[in-house]
């Protein structure tokens, strides 16, 4: 018997697994993750660069500011040349674009130094350097952004121009001085900035005194007197003794010059009083150079007064004042001043014979 043929069940094929292919589109999580990581790393780098770069800038600025403060202190001690070396060194390392405030501070300091050096040597050359430095400072120190600093530098610029006018015998520099002082007074009002106002009035008086040598002597000396007297309403001996003495000396010189034009006796007596006022502060021990300068001015006033009143008495007072000046103006230390004062003193002595 034949066996019934058994039908074999067909073999089932194992289901084929599809290999998934990752699509690298914009929305792919892999793409987003990698790009996000790169952006994050970049931002961290930027932050770190800024932080450390900014930190480095702060460190350098702190170093420069310490140097500026050192230079300022040297300037206050009248160590002008040493201060100038520091200012010049910093000026070579900072720029108006990189650190405008520091740059302007350094330029103003440079200008002050060059102005003071000009009083000793190479007058015109150093005054022109001072003017240039102040002008560069004023490119940053505008009246809108830095009104106080603007006024300070304009006042300094005015002084440089005034002294330059004396050196060059040129009235155009005086006009620029007056413009600078006018700009300073836009900020330095009497009520808000009395000290700055008084300083500018003092400088304005000196400028009018210089202008009187060019023209309108009587009128400009009267303006000089007015400016000095205005300064002295703030510069009292109790509050600002050194400023008081400086302005008293300036006022005395203005009255002495005015005596050559009118009211000789009255103006000379005022000059004598002003010089004596300055000498209340300028003592021989504390301020020998200022003492000598003021004693010399006092001697000149007494010598002029001897021509109109009490000839012998005022001539004797003139000689005594000159002798006091010569305690400082020795031949060894100040030969030029020694010779000038000695010659004037000998002339005063002839009135006693």
C-alpha positions as CSV (number, residue, x, y, z in Angstrom):
1,X,0.0,0.0,0.0
2,X,1.3,3.3,-1.0
3,X,1.8,5.7,1.6
4,X,0.0,8.8,1.1
5,X,2.5,11.4,0.0
6,X,3.0,14.0,2.7
7,X,3.0,17.5,1.6
8,X,5.9,19.5,3.1
9,X,4.9,22.8,4.3
10,X,6.7,25.5,2.5
11,X,9.6,27.1,4.4
12,X,8.9,30.5,5.6
13,X,11.5,33.1,4.7
14,X,12.9,34.9,7.6
15,X,11.8,38.4,7.5
16,X,14.5,40.6,6.1
17,X,15.6,43.5,8.3
18,X,15.8,46.9,6.6
19,X,18.9,48.9,7.4
20,X,17.9,52.4,8.2
21,X,19.8,55.2,6.5
22,X,20.3,58.4,8.6
23,X,19.3,61.4,6.6
24,X,21.6,64.5,7.2
25,X,19.1,67.2,6.6
26,X,18.7,70.4,8.5
27,X,16.3,68.7,10.9
28,X,18.5,65.8,11.6
29,X,19.1,65.5,15.3
30,X,22.8,64.6,14.6
31,X,23.2,67.7,12.5
32,X,21.5,69.9,15.0
33,X,23.6,68.4,17.9
34,X,26.9,68.9,16.1
35,X,26.2,72.4,14.9
36,X,24.8,73.3,18.3
37,X,28.0,72.0,19.9
38,X,30.2,74.0,17.5
39,X,28.2,77.2,18.1
40,X,28.4,76.6,21.9
41,X,32.1,76.0,21.7
42,X,32.5,79.2,19.6
43,X,30.5,81.2,22.1
44,X,32.5,79.9,25.0
45,X,35.7,80.8,23.2
46,X,34.4,84.3,22.5
47,X,33.4,84.8,26.1
48,X,36.7,83.5,27.4
49,X,38.6,85.6,24.9
50,X,36.6,88.7,25.9
51,X,37.0,87.9,29.6
52,X,40.7,87.3,29.5
53,X,41.3,90.1,26.9
54,X,39.2,92.5,28.9
55,X,41.0,91.4,32.1
56,X,44.3,92.0,30.4
57,X,43.2,95.5,29.3
58,X,42.2,96.3,32.9
59,X,45.5,95.2,34.2
60,X,47.4,97.4,31.7
61,X,45.2,100.3,32.4
62,X,45.7,100.0,36.2
63,X,49.5,100.0,35.6
64,X,49.2,103.1,33.4
65,X,47.0,104.9,35.9
66,X,49.6,104.1,38.6
67,X,52.2,105.7,36.4
68,X,50.0,108.7,35.7
69,X,49.5,109.2,39.5
70,X,53.2,109.0,40.1
71,X,53.8,111.6,37.4
72,X,51.1,113.8,38.9
73,X,52.8,113.6,42.3
74,X,56.2,114.5,40.7
75,X,54.6,117.5,39.0
76,X,53.1,118.7,42.3
77,X,56.7,118.5,43.8
78,X,58.0,120.6,40.9
79,X,60.0,117.6,39.5
80,X,58.9,118.6,36.0
81,X,61.5,116.7,34.0
82,X,60.9,113.4,35.8
83,X,57.1,113.7,35.4
84,X,57.6,114.5,31.7
85,X,59.6,111.3,31.2
86,X,56.7,109.2,32.6
87,X,54.0,111.1,30.6
88,X,56.0,110.6,27.4
89,X,56.4,106.9,28.0
90,X,52.7,106.4,28.6
91,X,51.8,108.5,25.6
92,X,53.8,106.1,23.4
93,X,51.7,103.2,24.7
94,X,48.2,104.4,24.7
95,X,46.0,105.8,21.9
96,X,43.0,108.1,21.6
97,X,41.0,105.2,20.1
98,X,42.1,102.5,22.6
99,X,41.7,104.4,25.8
100,X,40.5,108.0,25.1
101,X,40.1,109.1,28.7
102,X,43.6,108.0,29.7
103,X,45.1,109.4,26.5
104,X,43.5,112.8,27.2
105,X,44.8,112.8,30.8
106,X,48.3,112.0,29.7
107,X,48.2,114.7,27.0
108,X,47.1,117.3,29.5
109,X,49.9,116.3,31.8
110,X,52.4,116.5,29.0
111,X,51.2,120.0,28.2
112,X,51.6,121.2,31.8
113,X,55.1,119.8,31.9
114,X,56.1,121.4,28.6
115,X,54.7,124.7,29.8
116,X,56.8,124.6,33.0
117,X,59.9,123.5,31.1
118,X,59.4,126.5,28.8
119,X,59.8,128.8,31.7
120,X,63.3,127.5,32.2
121,X,64.6,126.7,28.7
122,X,63.8,126.6,25.0
123,X,60.7,128.7,25.6
124,X,59.1,128.9,22.2
125,X,59.8,125.3,21.3
126,X,58.3,123.9,24.6
127,X,55.3,126.2,24.5
128,X,54.4,125.0,21.1
129,X,54.7,121.4,22.4
130,X,52.4,122.4,25.3
131,X,49.8,123.9,22.9
132,X,49.9,120.8,20.7
133,X,49.4,118.5,23.7
134,X,46.5,120.5,25.1
135,X,44.8,120.6,21.7
136,X,45.1,116.8,21.4
137,X,43.6,116.4,24.9
138,X,40.7,118.7,23.9
139,X,39.9,116.3,20.9
140,X,38.7,113.9,23.6
141,X,37.7,116.3,26.4
142,X,34.7,118.0,24.9
143,X,32.4,120.3,26.8
144,X,29.5,117.9,26.4
145,X,31.3,114.7,27.6
146,X,33.9,116.0,30.1
147,X,33.0,119.5,31.1
148,X,35.3,119.7,34.1
149,X,38.3,118.4,32.2
150,X,37.4,120.5,29.2
151,X,37.6,123.7,31.3
152,X,40.8,122.7,33.0
153,X,42.6,122.0,29.7
154,X,41.2,125.2,28.1
155,X,42.6,127.2,31.0
156,X,45.9,125.5,30.5
157,X,45.8,126.2,26.8
158,X,45.1,129.9,27.5
159,X,48.1,130.2,29.7
160,X,50.3,128.6,27.1
161,X,49.1,131.0,24.4
162,X,49.5,134.0,26.7
163,X,53.1,133.1,27.4
164,X,53.7,132.4,23.8
165,X,52.5,135.9,23.0
166,X,55.1,137.3,25.3
167,X,57.8,135.2,23.7
168,X,56.8,135.8,20.1
169,X,55.6,139.4,20.6
170,X,52.5,138.4,18.7
171,X,49.0,139.6,19.5
172,X,47.3,136.7,17.6
173,X,48.4,134.3,20.3
174,X,46.8,136.6,22.9
175,X,43.5,136.4,21.0
176,X,43.7,132.6,21.2
177,X,44.4,132.9,24.9
178,X,41.2,135.0,25.5
179,X,39.2,132.5,23.4
180,X,40.5,129.6,25.6
181,X,39.7,131.4,28.9
182,X,36.2,132.3,27.6
183,X,35.7,128.6,26.9
184,X,36.8,127.6,30.4
185,X,34.4,130.2,31.9
186,X,31.5,128.5,30.2
187,X,32.0,125.7,32.7
188,X,33.8,127.5,35.6
189,X,31.0,129.6,36.9
190,X,31.4,131.5,40.1
191,X,28.7,129.6,41.9
192,X,29.4,126.1,40.7
193,X,33.2,126.1,40.4
194,X,34.5,129.0,42.5
195,X,38.1,127.7,42.6
196,X,38.3,127.1,38.8
197,X,36.5,130.5,38.2
198,X,39.1,132.3,40.4
199,X,42.0,130.6,38.6
200,X,40.7,131.6,35.2
201,X,40.0,135.2,36.3
202,X,43.6,135.3,37.6
203,X,44.9,134.1,34.2
204,X,42.6,136.4,32.4
205,X,44.1,139.3,34.4
206,X,47.6,138.2,33.3
207,X,46.4,138.1,29.7
208,X,45.0,141.7,29.9
209,X,48.3,142.8,31.4
210,X,50.2,141.3,28.5
211,X,47.7,142.9,26.0
212,X,48.4,146.3,27.6
213,X,51.9,146.0,26.3
214,X,50.6,145.9,22.7
215,X,47.8,148.5,22.9
216,X,45.3,150.5,25.0
217,X,47.5,150.3,28.1
218,X,45.2,152.2,30.4
219,X,42.1,150.3,29.4
220,X,43.7,146.8,29.5
221,X,45.5,147.4,32.7
222,X,42.1,148.4,34.3
223,X,40.6,145.1,33.0
224,X,43.6,143.3,34.5
225,X,43.0,144.9,37.9
226,X,39.3,144.1,37.7
227,X,40.0,140.4,36.9
228,X,42.6,140.0,39.7
229,X,40.3,141.7,42.2
230,X,37.5,139.3,41.1
231,X,39.8,136.3,41.7
232,X,40.6,137.6,45.2
233,X,37.0,137.6,46.2
234,X,37.4,133.8,46.3
235,X,41.2,133.5,46.8
236,X,41.3,134.6,50.4
237,X,44.4,134.3,52.6
238,X,42.4,132.1,55.0
239,X,41.2,129.6,52.5
240,X,43.7,129.6,49.7
241,X,46.9,131.3,51.0
242,X,49.2,130.4,48.1
243,X,46.7,131.4,45.4
244,X,46.0,134.6,47.4
245,X,49.7,135.5,47.4
246,X,50.1,134.8,43.7
247,X,47.1,137.0,42.7
248,X,48.2,139.7,45.2
249,X,51.6,139.8,43.5
250,X,49.9,140.0,40.1
251,X,47.6,142.8,41.2
252,X,50.6,144.7,42.6
253,X,52.3,144.5,39.2
254,X,49.2,145.7,37.4
255,X,48.9,148.7,39.7
256,X,52.6,149.5,39.3
257,X,52.2,149.4,35.5
258,X,49.0,151.5,35.8
259,X,50.9,154.1,37.8
260,X,53.0,154.8,34.7
261,X,49.8,156.0,33.0
262,X,47.7,157.7,35.6
263,X,47.3,158.4,39.4
264,X,51.0,157.6,40.0
265,X,51.0,158.0,43.7
266,X,47.7,156.3,44.5
267,X,48.4,153.3,42.2
268,X,52.0,152.9,43.6
269,X,50.6,152.9,47.1
270,X,48.1,150.2,46.1
271,X,51.0,148.2,44.5
272,X,53.0,148.4,47.8
273,X,50.0,147.2,49.8
274,X,49.5,144.2,47.4
275,X,53.1,143.1,47.5
276,X,53.1,143.3,51.3
277,X,49.9,141.2,51.3
278,X,51.7,138.5,49.2
279,X,54.7,138.5,51.6
280,X,52.4,137.5,54.4
281,X,52.4,134.1,52.7
282,X,55.7,134.1,50.8
283,X,58.2,133.9,53.6
284,X,61.9,133.5,53.2
285,X,62.1,130.1,54.8
286,X,59.0,128.4,53.1
287,X,58.9,130.0,49.7
288,X,62.4,131.6,49.0
289,X,62.0,132.1,45.3
290,X,58.6,133.7,45.6
291,X,59.8,135.7,48.5
292,X,62.7,137.1,46.4
293,X,60.5,137.9,43.4
294,X,58.0,139.7,45.5
295,X,60.7,141.7,47.5
296,X,62.2,142.7,44.1
297,X,58.7,143.9,43.0
298,X,58.2,145.8,46.3
299,X,61.6,147.4,45.9
300,X,60.7,148.6,42.4
301,X,57.4,150.1,43.7
302,X,59.2,151.9,46.5
303,X,61.8,153.2,44.1
304,X,59.1,154.6,41.8
305,X,57.2,156.1,44.8
306,X,60.4,157.8,45.9
307,X,60.1,160.0,42.8
308,X,56.7,161.4,43.9
309,X,56.7,161.1,47.7
310,X,59.1,160.9,50.6
311,X,62.2,160.5,48.5
312,X,64.6,159.4,51.2
313,X,62.2,157.2,53.1
314,X,60.9,155.4,50.1
315,X,64.4,155.0,48.6
316,X,65.6,153.5,51.8
317,X,62.6,151.1,51.8
318,X,63.5,150.2,48.2
319,X,67.1,149.3,49.2
320,X,65.9,147.2,52.1
321,X,63.5,145.2,49.8
322,X,66.3,144.6,47.3
323,X,68.6,143.4,50.0
324,X,66.0,140.9,51.1
325,X,65.7,139.7,47.5
326,X,69.5,139.2,47.3
327,X,69.3,136.8,50.3
328,X,68.0,134.4,47.7
329,X,69.3,135.8,44.4
330,X,73.0,135.0,45.1
331,X,75.6,135.4,42.4
332,X,76.4,131.7,42.6
333,X,72.9,130.4,42.2
334,X,71.0,133.1,40.3
335,X,73.6,135.3,38.5
336,X,71.2,137.0,36.1
337,X,68.7,138.0,38.9
338,X,71.6,139.0,41.2
339,X,73.0,141.4,38.6
340,X,69.6,142.9,37.8
341,X,68.6,143.5,41.4
342,X,72.0,144.8,42.4
343,X,71.9,147.3,39.6
344,X,68.5,148.5,40.6
345,X,69.5,148.7,44.2
346,X,72.5,150.8,43.4
347,X,70.3,153.2,41.5
348,X,68.0,153.5,44.5
349,X,71.0,154.2,46.7
350,X,71.9,157.2,44.6
351,X,68.6,158.9,45.7
352,X,69.9,158.7,49.3
353,X,73.1,160.6,48.6
